[in-house]
Amino acid sequence: MRSSDTRADLLARVASLYYERDMDQRAIARELGMSRSNVSRLLKEARERGIVRVRIQWPLHRDRDLEQRLRGTFGLKEAIVLAGRDMDEDETRTRVGQLAAQYLDSVLKPDTILGVSWGRAIHELVRAFDGKARPGVTVVQMMGGLGSTNPSIDGMDLARRLADAIGGSYYYLQAPLVVRDPAVRKALLQEASIAATLELARQAQVALIGIGAVEQAQTSLLRAGYIDAEALEHIRHEGGVGEICGRFFDIHGRICRASVDDRVMGIELETLKQKGLVIAVVSGDAKAAAVLGTLRGRYIHTLATDERCASCVLELNTER
């Protein structure tokens, strides 16, 4: 056994005694023949290394009036709106992800192909998912890798972790989200593994998506270096307000034929429309225009969001 394995086993043992058997640190120190301060350091290290993961299950209150208005206005199958405006951005995203995870657990059936995109909201859903195992579920990446400095929000990691939580299998799309030019995209689509994964993604009955905005602070494609500020300004000039799976669209849900579209490795928005259930997870009023474009384009069936975003979407819809 490697020394690193021995250390990890020790950390897991100490954590198990403390968190699962409810032994205090003095009792653990006596049992393992070490000092109490050493036990405390080991527990801290176990948390830092991810051997122990702490998740706070906040009370989740829903705004039923906003949910009804969203369903009635946009013909949604379901709307899930987190109630409350006193939370910061991160806390709001976490709780919306928890609500979305509960919804996914309630609708996901065995032998389903489940497509996933990427992003912080989907990351929170995956982190919160604690449902029962479903036999035969396949999780597939619907778009290429973002190449993010935070791999935990990238589609590759999300597909693997969600499949592990469900007890299913997973498939990666071994390609970047945006390639250099259309010729490279055409060549990559000839690769058997990439073509097979994209075909599986197109067959997915259920899809989980995040929704991106076009403001510089909100655009992960800009942060990842896939587009530059000039290209983003061109997209905005064309009327672009949002992005799903690397595909930009305007306030009415119409595709923006910007230069990036023919370089994207991922499923098309028209393909997304054909799926039985598309669940969007998004939070924050900065995403309101992007969400409105998504709803008007009828790309989704279920929206999980927060009270501020939902209210802004409904107001924006009336204004425009």
TORGU-120511 format. One record per residue (C-alpha): x, y, z. Coordinates in steps of 0.001 Angstrom, whole numbers, padded with zeros to 6 digits. Each point is the difference from the previous one (the first is absolute). Example, Ala and Ser with C-alpha at 12.3 -4.5 7.8 and 13.67 -1.06 7.14 Angstrom:
% TORGU-120511
- 012300/-004500/007800
- 001370/003440/-000660
***
This chain:
% TORGU-120511
- 000000/000000/000000
- 001304/003458/-000866
- 000618/002469/002813
- -002617/002308/-001542
- -002537/-002840/000234
- 000948/-000596/003639
- -000515/003691/000780
- -003344/000069/-001771
- -001133/-003100/001916
- 000960/001649/003291
- -001909/003170/-000906
- -003069/-002034/-000965
- 000177/-002011/003232
- 000237/003076/002201
- -002844/001672/-001914
- -002169/-003107/000291
- 000488/-000174/003755
- -000844/003681/000378
- -002864/000468/-002484
- -001563/-003470/-000235
- 000555/-001439/003486
- -000355/003350/001816
- 003185/-000453/002036
- 001541/003179/001356
- 003604/000919/-000755
- 001309/-001134/003407
- -001529/-003459/-000426
- 001451/-000296/-003532
- 003422/001039/001301
- -000114/-002719/002685
- -001116/-002675/-002479
- 002662/000833/-002576
- 002782/000823/002446
- 000572/003594/-001048
- -000521/003483/001392
- -003307/001844/-000181
- 001664/002831/-001980
- 001172/-002558/-002576
- -003562/-001276/-000380
- -001172/003560/-000582
- 002645/000522/-002693
- -000956/-003281/-001710
- -003692/000974/-000079
- 000917/003342/-001556
- 002185/-001723/-002610
- -002797/-002481/-000798
- -002308/002917/-000828
- 002659/001792/-002061
- 000723/-003145/-002051
- -003682/-000684/-000647
- -000104/-003219/002041
- -002631/001729/002108
- -002513/002157/-001813
- -002361/002229/001922
- -003244/001019/-001684
- -002515/002281/001662
- -003571/-000862/-000952
- -001687/003383/000229
- -003775/000226/000373
- -001272/000394/-003554
- -003059/002208/-000367
- -001683/000462/-003369
- -001945/002947/-001421
- -003109/-001739/-001330
- -001492/003178/-001474
- 003060/000681/-002172
- 000086/-003667/-001012
- -003613/000164/-001174
- 000631/003220/-001916
- 003034/-001466/-001775
- -001900/-003158/-000962
- -002975/001981/-001250
- 002004/002601/-001913
- 002492/-002305/-001702
- -001770/-003365/-000099
- 002571/-001737/002187
- -000526/-003521/001240
- 001385/001051/003371
- 001446/003103/001650
- 001967/-000196/003234
- 000668/003361/001634
- 002047/000413/003161
- -001720/002530/002275
- 001930/002750/001766
- 002182/002956/-000920
- 002287/000199/003045
- 002658/-002452/-001278
- 003245/000812/-001752
- 000784/-001267/-003495
- 001837/-003154/001061
- -002586/-000996/002588
- -002816/000544/-002480
- 001721/-002154/-002629
- 000575/-002765/002545
- -003648/-000120/001081
- -001320/000131/-003558
- 002299/-002929/-000777
- -001443/-001918/002941
- -003563/000614/-001204
- 000954/-001093/-003507
- 001657/-003158/001374
- -003201/-000907/001831
- -001986/000499/-003187
- 002381/-002128/-002063
- -000253/-002762/002594
- -003793/000107/-000301
- -000130/-000323/-003806
- 003052/-002075/-000971
- -000911/-003529/-001080
- 002174/-003114/-000474
- 001556/-000635/-003414
- 000079/003720/-000833
- 002654/001809/-002011
- 000710/003207/001915
- 001864/002813/-001774
- 001911/002625/001992
- 001519/003335/-000956
- 002203/001879/002481
- 000155/002966/002349
- -000209/000997/003634
- -003763/-000546/000287
- 000235/-003549/-001379
- 002963/-000574/002329
- -002229/000871/002964
- -002682/-002424/-001228
- 002557/-002804/-000323
- 001493/000801/003403
- -003436/-000151/001623
- -001314/-003096/-001789
- -000600/-002718/002560
- -002712/-002093/-001623
- -000398/-003710/-000323
- 001959/-001972/-002574
- -001607/-000564/-003399
- 001029/-003062/-001988
- 000976/000589/-003601
- 000387/003799/000140
- 002634/001399/-002366
- 001366/003519/000544
- 001510/001623/-003076
- 001819/003284/-000546
- -001954/002107/-002525
- 002752/002490/-000793
- 003767/000128/-000147
- 002196/000866/002931
- 000198/003571/001173
- 003645/-000325/000984
- -000907/001854/003165
- 002420/000869/002778
- -002734/-001489/002211
- -000464/-003527/-001396
- -002766/-000777/002502
- -002445/002063/-002106
- 001063/-001528/-003325
- -002215/-002528/-001762
- 002529/-002832/000229
- 000205/000067/003797
- -003730/000615/000395
- -000904/-002993/-002187
- 002254/-002305/001984
- -001152/001202/003420
- -003681/-000105/-000887
- 000339/-003511/-001429
- 001742/-001081/003206
- -002823/001476/002099
- -002670/-001723/-002085
- 001893/-003255/-000363
- 000146/000236/-003786
- 002577/000183/-002772
- 001372/003138/-001645
- 001446/001145/-003317
- 002396/002884/-000610
- 000067/002200/-003073
- 003759/000028/-000582
- 000189/003395/-001700
- 000189/003683/000922
- -003220/001992/-000004
- 001190/002362/-002740
- 002646/-000899/-002589
- 002236/002261/-002099
- -002016/-000028/-003231
- -002847/-001885/-001716
- 002437/-002310/-001795
- 001328/-001285/003336
- -003551/-000601/001194
- -000789/-001941/-003157
- 003100/-002153/000457
- -000740/-000718/003666
- -003541/-001063/-000864
- 001525/-002778/-002091
- 001613/-001514/003100
- -001995/-003087/000967
- -000004/000616/003760
- -001072/003648/-000340
- -002703/-000806/-002540
- -001327/-002836/002182
- -000146/002191/003127
- -001791/002812/-001821
- -002487/-002482/-001428
- -000639/-001342/003503
- -000492/003578/001236
- -002552/000592/-002760
- -001884/-003103/001167
- -000177/001154/003641
- -003566/000066/001294
- 000861/002387/002865
- 002434/002923/-000108
- 001440/002230/002728
- 001148/003408/-001164
- 001382/003217/001379
- -000717/003348/-001653
- 002770/002513/-000645
- -000308/003752/-000441
- 001982/002242/-002356
- 001343/002544/002485
- 003775/-000401/000332
- -000196/-000836/003703
- -002529/-002769/-000726
- 001507/-001578/-003117
- 002075/-003101/000698
- 000949/-000342/-003670
- 001822/003321/000289
- 001737/-001018/003239
- 001055/-003310/-001572
- 001485/001812/-003011
- -002363/-001562/-002573
- -001213/003429/-001091
- 001522/003440/000439
- -001609/003293/001020
- -000403/001033/-003656
- -001877/-003189/-000878
- -002210/000390/003072
- -000804/003573/-001011
- -000910/-001254/-003483
- -002391/-002517/001554
- -001615/002740/002079
- -000228/002211/-003087
- -001951/-002795/-001711
- -002425/000072/002906
- 001448/-002919/001943
- -001149/-000222/003613
- 000836/-003535/001042
- 001755/-003276/-000674
- -000814/-003694/000406
- 002606/-002683/-000777
- 002129/002634/-001744
- -002877/001129/-002267
- -000946/003679/000250
- -003557/001298/-000476
- -001953/003270/000133
- -002850/001143/002264
- -002505/-001886/-002179
- 002001/-003236/000128
- 001271/000287/-003581
- 003504/-001295/-000677
- 002673/002689/-000412
- 002031/-000980/-003029
- 003202/001337/001498
- 003366/-001342/-001106
- 000212/-002357/002978
- -003054/-002104/-000897
- 001659/-001996/-002784
- 002932/-000806/002294
- -001964/-001443/002934
- 000363/-003659/000943
- -003340/-000869/001501
- -003654/-000651/-000660
- -002122/002552/-001822
- -002818/001959/001644
- -002514/-001438/-002456
- 001045/-003460/001209
- -000549/001137/003575
- -003582/000913/-000860
- -000731/-003579/-001029
- 000816/-001525/003383
- -002700/-001247/002323
- 001178/002038/002984
- 002514/002867/000119
- 000709/001402/003462
- 001696/003387/000285
- 001681/001008/003261
- 000863/003689/000324
- 000087/002710/002662
- 000449/003739/000271
- -001753/002943/-001626
- 003066/000590/-002229
- -001160/-003057/-001968
- -003583/001284/-000494
- 000309/000956/-003696
- 001748/-003298/-000776
- -002733/-001942/001786
- -002701/001934/-001847
- 001608/-000821/-003356
- 000167/-003657/001039
- -003679/-000038/000937
- -001129/001800/-003146
- 002046/-002409/-002092
- -001760/-002891/001799
- 003264/-001814/000582
- -000927/-001263/003478
- -002877/-001692/001810
- 000988/000651/003621
- 001633/003086/001505
- 001654/-000037/003431
- 000921/003503/001117
- -000328/002535/002804
- -002558/002654/000852
- 002046/002950/-001273
- 000729/-001595/-003362
- -003607/-001170/-000456
- -001414/003448/000813
- 002422/001728/-002388
- -000844/-002444/-002805
- -003728/000671/000334
- 000521/003777/000140
- 002337/-000069/-002992
- -002489/-002045/-001967
- -002669/002634/000613
- 002309/002882/-000934
- 001072/-001580/-003290
***
